C-alpha cells in the first residue's frame, strides 16, 4: 500500500520579480501568503495545487523555478 507521502515531492522556488504597486487586494494578499515582501526575495514552497493556484494569481509578478 502506498501513499502520497512515499514519494519525494517537488518543490518550487518563487521569486518576486516585479513591484506590487498597482496590484489589487487579492494579489497583495497572495504575495504575502507566499512569503514575498520585496523584489528579489525568494521562497521555497511545495509543488501542490494550492500553491500552483496562488502562483497563477500573481504569475505576472513572480518567477518560478522547480527545485529538486
C-alpha positions in Angstrom: 0.0 0.0 0.0 1.5 3.3 -1.0 0.5 6.8 -0.1 1.3 10.3 -1.4 4.0 10.7 1.3 6.0 7.8 0.0 7.5 9.6 -3.0 9.5 12.8 -2.7 7.6 15.8 -3.7 9.0 18.5 -5.9 9.4 22.0 -4.6 9.2 25.4 -6.3 11.3 28.4 -5.8 9.2 31.5 -6.2 10.9 34.8 -6.7 9.2 38.2 -6.8 10.4 40.0 -10.0 8.1 43.0 -10.2 6.7 45.6 -7.9 3.4 45.1 -6.0 2.4 48.7 -6.8 -0.9 48.8 -8.7 -1.9 45.3 -7.7 -5.3 44.6 -6.3 -6.0 43.4 -2.7 -6.2 39.7 -3.7 -2.8 39.8 -5.4 -1.3 41.6 -2.4 -2.7 39.0 -0.1 -1.4 36.2 -2.3 2.1 37.6 -2.4 2.0 37.9 1.4 0.8 34.3 1.7 3.6 33.1 -0.4 6.0 34.9 1.9 7.1 37.6 -0.6 7.6 41.2 0.6 10.0 42.8 -1.8 11.5 42.5 -5.3 14.2 39.8 -5.5 13.1 37.9 -2.4 12.6 34.1 -2.9 10.8 31.4 -1.0 10.7 27.6 -1.5 7.2 26.1 -1.4 5.9 22.5 -2.1 4.6 21.9 -5.6 0.9 21.4 -4.7 -2.3 22.5 -6.5 -2.9 25.1 -3.7 0.5 26.8 -4.3 0.1 26.5 -8.1 -3.2 28.4 -7.9 -1.6 31.1 -5.8 1.3 31.4 -8.2 -1.2 31.6 -11.1 -2.9 34.6 -9.4 0.4 36.6 -9.4 2.1 35.0 -12.4 2.9 38.4 -13.9 4.9 39.4 -10.7 6.9 36.3 -9.9 9.3 33.8 -11.5 9.0 30.1 -10.7 11.8 27.5 -10.8 11.5 23.8 -10.0 13.9 22.7 -7.3 14.8 19.1 -6.7 
